[in-house]
């Protein structure tokens, strides 16, 4: 496991469009299909990363809470499945079902979407406002495997509450996690 920090897409960047296969429904889903007129969260995750595994229950709980407020969530896995078969679309389907995902879990086989979002690690979180402009990029909270900090989601929660009020929180910290497993 190689821990890296997120690249911190510039605030105000328009959300790059995408159309990717959803490993839950089997349908192709585009950003236009799921974007919200309130806020949209794009998360780069994978099945095997210990950073993601630490946060998975809290991510699902936060998604349920904010989906009731009109916020849309989407998770994307961009890992090289030839070298990391635990992140294959079939395993993604199983993972999403086991964890009770209430949002699409998309497979970015070409890794073009991860590159467009400047994603670097799993998990990597992006919040876009009603105009699909980046208002947050960074971490869920300061909990990481082994550091003893409780999983609270306080940083992502503050950013989401701010986005719903039309505000951008000033302090934004990069996420840290496993590097995206890039193809050669």
URPE-V885003 format. One record per residue. N is the residue number from 1. RES is the residue in three letters. D_FIRST is the distance of its C-alpha to the first C-alpha in Angstrom with 1 decimal. Layout:
n,res,d_first
N,RES,D_FIRST
N,RES,D_FIRST
//
This chain:
n,res,d_first
1,UNK,0.0
2,UNK,3.8
3,UNK,6.3
4,UNK,9.6
5,UNK,13.0
6,UNK,15.3
7,UNK,18.1
8,UNK,20.9
9,UNK,23.3
10,UNK,26.8
11,UNK,28.7
12,UNK,31.5
13,UNK,29.8
14,UNK,31.1
15,UNK,28.6
16,UNK,28.0
17,UNK,29.6
18,UNK,28.0
19,UNK,29.1
20,UNK,26.4
21,UNK,26.7
22,UNK,26.2
23,UNK,24.7
24,UNK,26.8
25,UNK,30.2
26,UNK,30.0
27,UNK,31.6
28,UNK,30.6
29,UNK,30.2
30,UNK,30.7
31,UNK,30.1
32,UNK,33.9
33,UNK,33.9
34,UNK,31.8
35,UNK,32.4
36,UNK,34.2
37,UNK,37.2
38,UNK,35.7
39,UNK,31.9
40,UNK,29.1
41,UNK,25.4
42,UNK,22.9
43,UNK,19.3
44,UNK,16.4
45,UNK,14.3
46,UNK,12.9
47,UNK,13.5
48,UNK,10.3
49,UNK,8.1
50,UNK,8.7
51,UNK,10.1
52,UNK,12.4
53,UNK,13.4
54,UNK,14.5
55,UNK,16.7
56,UNK,17.9
57,UNK,21.3
58,UNK,22.0
59,UNK,21.3
60,UNK,23.7
61,UNK,26.3
62,UNK,26.2
63,UNK,26.7
64,UNK,29.6
65,UNK,31.2
66,UNK,31.1
67,UNK,32.0
68,UNK,35.2
69,UNK,35.8
70,UNK,35.5
71,UNK,31.9
72,UNK,30.0
73,UNK,26.3
74,UNK,24.3
75,UNK,20.7
76,UNK,19.3
77,UNK,16.4
78,UNK,16.0
79,UNK,13.2
80,UNK,14.3
81,UNK,15.5
82,UNK,16.7
83,UNK,13.3
84,UNK,11.9
85,UNK,15.2
86,UNK,14.1
87,UNK,14.4
88,UNK,17.9
89,UNK,20.9
90,UNK,22.3
91,UNK,19.3
92,UNK,19.4
93,UNK,23.0
94,UNK,22.4
95,UNK,19.8
96,UNK,22.2
97,UNK,25.1
98,UNK,23.5
99,UNK,22.5
100,UNK,25.8
101,UNK,24.8
102,UNK,27.9
103,UNK,26.7
104,UNK,25.8
105,UNK,22.4
106,UNK,22.6
107,UNK,21.0
108,UNK,20.6
109,UNK,20.7
110,UNK,21.8
111,UNK,19.2
112,UNK,22.4
113,UNK,22.2
114,UNK,18.8
115,UNK,20.2
116,UNK,23.4
117,UNK,21.8
118,UNK,19.7
119,UNK,16.7
120,UNK,13.5
121,UNK,10.9
122,UNK,11.1
123,UNK,13.3
124,UNK,15.7
125,UNK,19.3
126,UNK,22.6
127,UNK,26.1
128,UNK,29.1
129,UNK,32.7
130,UNK,35.7
131,UNK,36.1
132,UNK,32.5
133,UNK,31.7
134,UNK,28.4
135,UNK,29.1
136,UNK,25.7
137,UNK,22.1
138,UNK,19.5
139,UNK,18.0
140,UNK,19.3
141,UNK,19.9
142,UNK,18.5
143,UNK,16.8
144,UNK,13.1
145,UNK,11.7
146,UNK,13.6
147,UNK,15.8
148,UNK,18.7
149,UNK,19.9
150,UNK,21.4
151,UNK,20.5
152,UNK,23.5
153,UNK,22.8
154,UNK,25.4
155,UNK,24.2
156,UNK,24.0
157,UNK,27.2
158,UNK,29.0
159,UNK,28.2
160,UNK,29.4
161,UNK,32.5
162,UNK,33.2
163,UNK,32.8
164,UNK,35.3
165,UNK,37.6
166,UNK,37.3
167,UNK,35.5
168,UNK,32.4
169,UNK,30.7
170,UNK,30.6
171,UNK,27.5
172,UNK,24.3
173,UNK,20.9
174,UNK,17.9
175,UNK,15.2
176,UNK,11.8
177,UNK,8.7
178,UNK,5.9
179,UNK,7.7
180,UNK,10.3
181,UNK,10.1
182,UNK,13.4
183,UNK,16.0
184,UNK,17.3
//
